Amino acid sequence: MNTQEINSIFEAQKQNQYKVGASTVSERKTKLKMLKKAVEVTYRKAFQEAMWKDFHKSKEEVDLSEIFVVTNEINHTLHHLGQWMRDQKVPTPISFLGSSSKIKYEPKGVCLIISPWNFPINLCLGPLVSAIAAGNTAIIKPSEMTPHTSGVINEMISAIFDKNEIAVIEGAVEESTALLSLPFNHIFFTGSPAVGKIVMAAAAKNLSSVTLELGGKSPTIIDETADLKTSARRISWGKYFNSGQICIAPDYIFVHESVKDQFVEEAKKTIEMFFGSQPSQSEDYTHIVNKGHTARLKNMIADAVAKGATVTAGGTSDEAANYIAPTILENCSPDSLVMTEEIFGPIMPIVTYKNQSEVVKHINAGEKPLALYIFSKSSKNIAYFLDNTRAGGTCINNNALHFFNNDLPFGGSNNSGLGKSHGHFGFLEFSNARAIYKQHIPGALELLMPPYGNLKSKLIE
Ligand code: NAD
């Protein structure tokens, strides 16, 4: 789509925003129900087929991690929207007698949603649910790396919404850059911290507000008291689901040295239980999104090995099939790529520790994680790690599941993100909390207006 077409869609939404913003609770619910039916019924099969073509993702995983996530967000919103949209009365100081105060949640206006490829459906439609709930118009720019899925999103949205309300603009950096030059009222971006900085700089030119859902390394700690079999199963699920292409996948594992061998054995057994002895043949194992990322991950393994790591499981790849085996690496050097860059793939580096303070020191030397996971049976140890680190979110004795609870805010902190999404937090992100102060009868404060002659004498007395 060329810049002129992009500008004209933006202008059309600008014109239409007040009509959309005036929609009632029941009108917004109708739109959400239409979206739900389209995702869950009409386009479900098309999405499953598109994602298989885009990166060998099984239809069960499409249901679990894409369709279900969107319908879950919609159900939660349908349940609470009336309450969220209601004006919120707040107290007024006694000295303002004769007046009342409330907060009105008004739509921000025309919003832009830019999404990544790793969960191409839920990461663009999830924020869209919040944008619609809050009464906005929106333009969605899905990732160019999952073109089949992005095509279905475009077809589906065009079938149920007018472009002057919700529009999809497919494309890559060129389209994204053209969109970012426009004065959107809000920009909701999900992607890498590097592109997040480009988005924020562009938003600053128009003082557009931003939500940035970014990434980075999400450390996982297993202490000496953890249930190792359960931890290995849950962590392997978080690491190898979607082939580790998850912003909140457990990135590297800090395990207490006394239980490392047992954890590694359990993790190896789990890989075989999940995907058989030849994961390359498994229909349940998602592949890497493209050749560039496959080569990047292959290089990460080679770099770790060259710097002294041992491959305990996997380590193999098939570049033609964009396949990287579920891999476990031990003895990784701190300066190897798997320990310094976000992995975003099915590689699990294991690092051992003796003292808790080593773990905290290492984590706090890096950027604030999007997620941090603690596996432990000791409430004292859990409290220590929670109190001495910072992160966007944490699961205790599990991973990634905080994303699925719409009553929890989802998002990072600084380098891993700004602002929160999901449920009420998403609604607030797409709303302006407008302060409304109403004067009912003349109040005492009118006595404070000029001329101040009387007032001065009163104050002095
Ligand atoms: P990305 O930042 O490369 O791309 C995201 C989007 O930005 C795409 O739509 C892309 O077209 C666009 N884009 C890319 N370069 C751009 C530029 N120079 N100017 C303007 N727009 C540009 O991210 P990705 O590779 O698609 O996704 C992986 C990253 O996203 C990882 O870092 C991951 O942790 C993060 N992520 C975060 C979350 C979250 O919820 N916090 C979820 C998924 C992924």
Residues whose N, C-alpha, C, O or C-beta is under 5 A from the ligand:
A	BS01	NAD	I114 S115 P116 W117 K141 P142 S143 E144 G171 A172 V173 S176 T177 T190 G191 S192 P193 V195 I198 E213 L214 G215 G216 C247 S416
